């Protein structure tokens, strides 16, 4: 679950800065913090455990945060932290690299190295997510990661976009995740982080085979989601789009307990069921819904739908309408 650790709105203004320093020092890492507008401090942090990985969602008014040599000597959990800016602007300097982040940007930094981070002042403050995990979990050598600390990593395309979608999705769906789900997704988040770093360092071969395959599976799954409308979304077409053989594609999905065809069919039928039960789409012909999600032949759609639900599409829509009327 995503738990609110601190919301300074519930504290007297004079206590907010100290409370934020203490809370972030315990939940994240110790830093020296100063707010640019001490009399107008607003800050909030929520955290979510993903096994040994932690995801935090934070918002704060303009501030400066410093991780100094003295603080590192006093306590160093040896963590990597991957920041995703959601709103506002943030700046960071680490290892003589300076970066300015806007919404959608990702950035990795290391708790074992000093850094200075800022938020604001225009627009006032920032909102961000922070993925924090022990350095030992990242399947890349430190010499490959070190040059990337403090660099802006694009979260709008490719692996960066997949990682951004996973992090925001975790925050949105946290209430429906079991502890096992959370731990597995924490591993996936670290693997995607490794894939993103390997991409930027152009050293993909440094990734262990398992991490590469998990990252590729996530990338292919996202591709399927955005191409479900295409009736020619076949295993061979998916494999060609990712420059792998069809045989290797099938092997990847088998390792995740499913098949390519099942993954495509399940996603398509889930969208069709959603549209058939949508009151706003009651007048949309069933054939149009089927075609929208990659079934150009009504007979193929009816057969696949009945096999999965035990009803024809028209029976399924009628049953949904009866349920709505009964509830009213």
N, C-alpha and C positions, 0 to 999 in steps of 0.2 A: 504493500500500500504506500501511496505517496502521503507522507505525514508532515504537517506543518510543525517545524521545530521552533521557529520564532517569527512573530509578526510584530514589529515595533509599534504598530498603531495602537496596541493594547498597553503600551508602557508610557509613563510620564516622559515628556521630551528630554528631560535632563538625564534619564537613564538609558536612552536608546543607543547611543554610540558605544558605551561600555558593554551593553548586552550583545550588540552585534559582534564586537571583537571577540568576546568570550565564546559565543555560540559558533561562529565560523571557525574559531581555533579548534574547537572540539569536533565539529562535524566535518570540517575540511582540513586545512592546515593553518598553522599560526602565521599571521601576518600583522604588520603595523598599519592600521587604518586611520585615515582622517577624512571626515566628511567636509565637502566644500561649503555646505550650508548647515552648520551645526544646529541651528534653531528650526530647521525644516526637514529633519531626518525621517525618511520612510524606507523601510527595508523589510524584506520577507524571504525566508528560505524554507523550502520543502525538500525532504529527502526520501529516497526509495532504495531499499536494499535489493541488489541483484546478485545474490551470493556474495563473493568477495569484492564485487564491483558495487559502486554507489552512484546513483543518478540524483542530482540536485537541480531544483528549479528555483531561481533567485530573481529578485527585483530590488533595486536600490536607487536612491537619489545620488547625485554626483559625489564621487569619492575617489580617493587614491589608496591603493593597497600595496604594501611593500613586503617582500619576503627577503630578509636580510641574512648576511652571513651569520650573525649572532643567533638569529632564530633557527637557522639550519643546524648550527652546532648544538643548540639546546634540545632540539627534537626534529628528527627527519623520518617520516614514515616511508620514504622512498616510493613515492607515488608519481604516476603520470596523471595529468588532468587535461581533459579535452573539453574546451569551452565552445559552446554554440551560442552566438549572439542572436537573440530573437527580436529585440527592439532596441533602438537607441544606437549609440556609438561607444566603442570601448577601444582603449589603446593598451599595448603591453610592450615591455622591453625586457628581453632575456637573452643572455649570451651575445650581447652587442647587436641583437636584431630587434628592430622596432617595427611594430605593425599597428595598423588602424583597422578595426573590424566594424562592419555594419551587419544588418540583419542577413542571416544566411551564411555568414562566414564562420569557419571553424579554426581553432588554434590549439596546438598542443604545448603544454609547458611541464616542467620537471620540478618537483618539490625540492630536489637536491641542489638547485641552482638559484641564485638570487634573481628576483624579477620585480618590476614595478608595473602595476596595472592601474588604469584610470577609467572612469565612467563619467560621461557627460562632458561639459555642462549642457551642450546642445545636441539633441533634445535633452530635457532634464532627466538624467539618469539612464538606466538601462535595464533590460530584462534578458536573462541568459539561462542556459542549461549547462551543467558541468558533469561530465562523466569522469569518475575518479577510480583508479584501480592500481594495485601494486605493480611496480615496474617489471617484476618477474613474470607477470602474466602476458606481457606483450611478446609475441614470438618473433622479435627482430633484435639483432645485436645493438647495443647502445651506440656504437660508432655509426650505425646507419640512421639512428633516430636523432642523435644530438644536433646535427645541422638543421633539422626541421623544427626544433623547438623555437617558438616565437615567430614562426612564419604563418602567414594567412593561408589556409587551405580551403578551397572552394567547396561549399556545401550545396551548390545549386545544380551540379551535373555529375554524372558518373557515380563512382563509389561514394563520393562526398554527399551526393543527394540521397543515396540509399541510407547512409548513416544518419543524416539529418532526419529522414522520415522515420527511421527506427526510434530515435531518441524522442521525437515529438509524439510518436505513436505510443510509446511506453507511458508517457505522462497522461495521454488521453485515455488509455485502456487499463490503467493500473488496477482499478477496482475489480476487474474480471480475471486477473492473473493469479494463478496459484504460486506457491513458493518455488515449486519445480519449474514452472513457466519462467519466473523471474530469473532464476539461476541460469537457465539455458539461454535466455535472451541477453543476459549479461555477458555470457561467453560469445554470443553472436556480435554484440557491440564491440568487444575487444578485437574480434577477428576482422570486422569491417574497419576498425581504426587501423589495424595493421595493414590491411589492403590499401587503405587510403595513403598511408605513409609510404608504403612500398611503391605506389603509383607515383607519388611526388618525388621520391628518390630514385625512381627508375631502376628499382632493385627487386622486382617481383620474385626473382628466384630465391631470395632470402626467406620468403615465407614458407613454413612447413606445408606439406601437401594438404593436410587436413584443413588448415586455415584458408588456403587458396580455394579448396572445393566448397567450403561453407560460404565464402564470400561470393563465389560464382553462382552458387545455388540461390542466394538472396538476389543477385543481379538478374538472373533468369526469371525468378518468380515475379520480380517487379516488371520485367519486360512482358510477361504473360498478362499481368493485370492491365497494362496500358494498351494491349493489342487484342483484347478479347473479342472486339467487334469484327476482327478479320477472319472470315471463314477459312482462309488458307493458313491459319495458325497451326501448322503441323509440326511434329517433332523435327523433321528435316529442316523446315524453315527456321525454327527456333535455334537449332544447332548452327545453321549457316550464319544467322545474325550474330552469333557469339564466337564464330571462327573455331568451332569444335566439331568433332564427328558426332553423328547421331548416336552411335554406340556409346560414346563417352557421356553424352547427355543422359541417356537412359541409366547409365551406371550411377551418375550423380543423384538422380531422383530415387533410385532403388536404395541408396544409402540413407535416404531420408524417409524411407518407408512408404513410398508412393511411386506412381508412374507419371510421365509427362502428360499422357492423355487424361488420366484421372485428375491431375491438377487443373488442366484447362477446363475439363467438363464441370468439375465442382465449382470453379469460380464463375463460369458462365451460368450454370443453373442457379447459383445463389443470387446473381443479379436478376435473373428472370423471375425468381420467386419474389424478390423484393418489389419488382415493378408490377407484378400481377396482384400484389396485396396493397399497392399504393392507391388510396382513394382518388388521388389527383389523376391517375392514369386508367380509370375504369373504362373510359371510352376509347382508349388506344387499342387497336386490333391486336389480338394475340400474335398473329403472324409478324406484325411490325416489331413487337417486343423481341420475338425470337430472332429476327433478322438483325436487330440492334446489337445483339450479343453473339453474333457469329453463327446463327442457324438459318441459312437462306432457304432450306427446304422444310416446310411445316411438318412433314411426316417424320423427318429425322428428329426434330425438336420434340414432338409428341412422344415418340418412342423413348428418347433419353429421359424426358421429364417423368413419364409413367414408371420407368424402371427405378428412378430415384425416390419418387414420392408416393407411388402407388395410385396416383390420380392423373387424369389428363389435365392439361393446363386450364381448360375451361372449368373443370370440376374444382380445381384448386382455387381459382379466382372466385367462384360462386361460394365455396365454403368460407373463404375469408370475408366476403360481403355478409354472409349470414352471421358470422361471429361478431362483426362490427355492429350489426343491427341489434343483436342480442345484448351487447354491452351497453348500447344506448338506452 
